[in-house]
Amino acid sequence: MNSPARDTAAPTASTEVFAFVQALAAELSGGNVELPSFPDIALRVRQALSDEEVTQEKVVRVVGSEPMLAARLLQIANSAAINFSGRAMTELRSAVARLGFNMVRSAAIAFAMSQLKKSSEFKGIERPLEELWRRSASIAATSYVVAKRFSRVNPDMAMLAGLLHGIGKLYILTRAGKYPGIIADDAAYNSIVRDWHASIAKALLENWEMAEEIIQAVSEYEDLERKHAGATDLTDVLTVSHLLNAFKDHPETLELNMNDVAACKRMQIDTAGYRKLIEESQTEIDALREALGV
């Protein structure tokens, strides 16, 4: 006598991976790429700053409508990395004037990313959300310092690129929370991230109407053999900052891992230069990370 067949079988990891990848592909092809539960204030700041003729007064009004974001902006404006005078700034209008719109945009995105992990929608993935946020803030701070010291790239733009470098990974993580088999399978999850995060980041940032150089940097910073004519650009800064964060705790590996990277060659920093950068900029990086809320 045959044993009764089960009516349903638990979905296998491969089944979940296939379903998840299909969902990602459908969202990309349909142009339906938007982060869930992204705080409204970040969207309003983004919309305001997408207007090339937006006034400082309007930006102050939008930011001032969210007290926690306003406080974060004042914290950044008064950080040791930004406020060289040491005189405390207490007015939001003055803080916005000092920081500029790129830094305001960065602060809004940093605030939004730090709030995501508090959303009940993402219960169960708080830890990877926190890890991704901390890594993004660290790379943002490093990018600011690298741009200022080793290039003519706008440091504020570099910080924004650093914050956004993992936006495709963030999108995948927030979606994968609904597929517990994928979250539990490191190999499957990492494979999806590797294959999809750059194209997702590009689509998301295009939807956000980000500057083309930001989109390019976030999409291409992992291409260690990237060629381009001219001086060091934003993508180079992000590439070097990403590698520095990956290897800074193992300085003995810096030469091995960075000397043959095209961006590193364009920036012309030797091993001693990397170590000096890490050592001398750590205080500045720590101050920026603290101001960003890490």
C-alpha positions in Angstrom: 0.0 0.0 0.0 1.4 3.3 -1.0 1.8 6.0 1.6 -0.4 9.0 1.0 1.4 11.8 -0.8 1.6 15.2 0.9 -0.6 17.8 -0.6 2.0 20.5 -0.3 5.7 20.6 0.1 7.7 23.2 1.9 9.3 25.5 -0.7 12.9 24.7 -1.2 15.7 27.3 -1.1 16.1 27.1 -4.9 12.3 27.7 -5.4 12.5 30.8 -3.2 15.5 32.1 -5.0 13.9 31.6 -8.4 10.7 33.4 -7.2 12.7 36.2 -5.6 14.9 36.8 -8.7 11.7 36.8 -10.9 10.2 39.4 -8.6 13.4 41.6 -8.8 13.4 41.2 -12.6 9.8 42.2 -12.9 10.3 45.3 -10.7 13.3 46.4 -12.7 11.7 45.9 -16.1 8.5 47.7 -14.9 10.5 50.6 -13.5 8.8 49.8 -10.1 12.0 50.3 -8.0 11.3 52.2 -4.7 12.4 51.5 -1.2 9.5 50.5 1.1 8.9 52.4 4.3 11.3 55.1 3.4 10.5 58.0 5.8 8.4 60.7 4.2 10.8 63.5 5.1 13.5 62.0 3.0 11.2 61.9 0.0 10.2 65.5 0.6 13.8 66.6 0.8 14.6 64.7 -2.3 11.7 66.3 -4.2 12.6 69.8 -3.0 16.2 69.4 -4.0 15.3 68.0 -7.4 14.2 71.6 -8.3 17.4 73.3 -9.5 15.8 76.7 -8.5 14.8 75.7 -5.0 15.5 78.4 -2.5 17.4 78.0 0.8 14.3 79.1 2.6 12.2 76.3 1.2 14.8 73.7 2.1 14.9 75.1 5.6 11.1 74.8 5.9 11.1 71.2 4.6 13.9 70.1 6.9 12.5 72.0 9.8 9.3 70.0 9.6 11.1 67.0 11.0 12.7 67.9 14.3 15.0 64.8 14.4 16.4 65.6 10.9 16.9 69.2 11.8 18.8 68.2 14.9 20.9 65.8 12.8 21.8 68.7 10.4 22.8 70.9 13.3 24.9 68.0 14.7 26.7 67.6 11.3 27.2 71.4 11.0 28.8 71.5 14.4 31.0 68.4 14.0 34.7 68.7 14.2 35.1 67.6 10.6 32.9 70.5 9.3 33.0 73.3 11.9 36.6 74.4 12.0 35.9 77.6 13.9 34.6 75.8 16.9 31.7 78.2 17.3 28.5 76.3 18.0 25.7 76.8 15.4 22.2 76.9 16.7 20.0 78.1 13.8 18.9 75.6 11.1 19.1 78.3 8.4 22.8 78.9 9.2 23.5 75.1 9.3 21.9 74.6 5.8 23.9 77.6 4.5 27.1 76.2 5.9 26.5 72.6 4.7 25.1 73.2 1.3 22.4 71.2 -0.5 24.5 68.1 -1.1 25.2 67.6 2.6 21.5 68.3 3.4 20.6 65.5 0.9 23.1 63.2 2.6 21.8 64.0 6.0 18.2 63.2 4.9 19.2 59.9 3.4 21.3 59.0 6.4 18.4 59.8 8.7 16.1 57.7 6.5 18.4 54.7 6.5 18.9 54.8 10.2 15.1 54.8 10.7 14.4 51.8 8.5 15.6 49.3 11.0 13.0 50.6 13.4 10.1 49.7 11.1 8.0 46.8 12.1 7.9 45.8 8.5 11.5 44.7 8.7 11.3 42.7 11.9 13.8 39.9 11.8 16.4 41.6 9.6 17.3 44.4 12.0 20.9 43.1 12.4 21.8 43.1 8.7 20.1 46.5 8.3 22.2 47.9 11.1 25.4 46.4 9.6 24.6 47.8 6.2 23.8 51.2 7.7 27.1 51.3 9.7 29.1 50.3 6.7 27.5 52.9 4.5 28.1 55.6 7.1 31.7 54.6 7.4 32.3 54.6 3.7 30.6 57.9 3.4 32.9 59.5 6.0 36.0 57.9 4.4 34.9 59.1 0.9 34.6 62.7 2.3 38.1 62.5 3.6 39.6 60.8 0.5 38.0 63.3 -1.9 39.2 66.3 0.1 42.8 65.0 0.5 43.5 63.2 -2.7 41.3 64.6 -5.5 39.4 67.6 -6.7 36.1 65.8 -6.3 33.5 67.7 -4.2 33.8 66.1 -0.7 30.0 66.6 -0.1 29.2 64.7 -3.3 31.7 62.0 -2.3 29.9 61.6 1.1 26.6 61.2 -0.6 28.0 58.6 -3.0 29.4 56.7 0.0 26.0 56.7 1.8 24.3 55.5 -1.4 27.0 52.9 -2.3 24.9 50.1 -0.8 21.4 51.3 -1.8 20.9 48.3 -4.2 21.9 46.0 -1.4 19.4 47.7 0.9 16.7 47.3 -1.6 17.4 43.6 -1.9 17.6 43.1 1.9 14.2 44.8 2.5 12.6 42.6 -0.2 14.3 39.4 0.9 12.8 39.7 4.4 9.7 38.2 2.9 11.7 35.1 1.8 13.1 33.6 5.0 14.8 30.7 3.1 16.9 33.2 1.3 17.9 35.2 4.4 18.9 31.9 6.0 21.1 30.8 3.1 24.1 33.0 3.0 25.5 31.6 -0.3 22.2 32.1 -2.1 21.6 35.6 -0.7 25.2 36.8 -1.4 24.9 35.5 -5.0 21.7 37.5 -5.5 23.3 40.6 -4.1 26.4 40.2 -6.2 24.4 39.8 -9.4 21.7 42.3 -8.9 22.6 45.2 -6.5 24.4 47.4 -9.1 21.6 47.4 -11.6 19.0 47.9 -8.9 21.0 50.8 -7.5 21.2 52.4 -10.9 17.4 52.1 -11.5 16.6 53.4 -8.0 18.9 56.4 -8.2 17.6 57.2 -11.7 14.1 57.2 -10.2 15.4 59.6 -7.6 16.9 61.9 -10.3 20.3 61.8 -8.7 23.3 63.4 -10.5 24.7 61.2 -13.3 28.1 61.0 -11.6 26.5 59.7 -8.4 24.7 57.0 -10.4 27.9 56.0 -12.2 29.9 55.9 -9.0 27.4 53.7 -7.2 27.0 51.4 -10.2 30.6 51.0 -11.1 32.8 51.4 -7.9 33.3 47.6 -7.7 35.0 47.5 -11.2 38.6 47.5 -10.1 39.9 47.6 -13.7 37.7 50.5 -14.8 39.4 52.8 -17.3 38.6 56.4 -18.0 40.6 59.4 -19.2 41.4 62.4 -17.1 41.8 63.1 -13.5 40.5 61.1 -10.5 36.7 61.1 -10.5 33.9 60.3 -8.0 33.9 56.6 -8.9 37.6 56.4 -8.2 37.1 58.0 -4.8 34.3 55.6 -3.9 36.4 52.6 -5.1 39.3 53.6 -3.0 37.1 54.4 0.1 35.4 51.0 -0.3 38.7 49.1 -0.3 40.1 51.1 2.5 37.1 50.2 4.7 37.5 46.6 3.7 41.2 46.3 4.5 41.9 49.1 7.1 41.9 46.6 10.0 44.6 44.6 8.1 47.0 47.3 6.9 49.6 44.6 6.0 47.3 43.6 3.1 46.8 47.1 1.7 49.7 46.9 -0.8 48.6 43.4 -2.0 44.9 44.4 -2.4 45.2 47.9 -3.7 48.3 48.5 -5.8 47.0 46.9 -9.0 43.6 48.7 -8.8 43.1 51.2 -11.6 41.6 53.8 -9.3 44.4 53.5 -6.8 47.0 54.0 -9.6 45.2 57.1 -10.8 45.1 58.5 -7.3 48.8 57.7 -6.9 48.7 56.8 -3.2 51.4 54.3 -2.1 51.1 52.0 0.9 52.7 54.6 3.2 50.1 57.0 2.0 47.2 54.7 2.7 48.5 54.1 6.2 49.0 57.8 6.8 45.5 58.5 5.5 43.9 56.0 7.9 45.9 57.2 10.8 45.5 61.0 10.3 41.9 61.0 9.2 40.5 58.6 11.8 39.5 61.4 14.1 37.8 63.2 11.2 36.1 60.0 10.0 34.9 59.2 13.6 33.5 62.7 13.9 31.6 62.4 10.7 30.3 59.0 11.5 29.0 60.2 14.9 27.3 63.2 13.2 25.6 60.9 10.8 24.2 59.0 13.7 26.3 55.9 13.9 
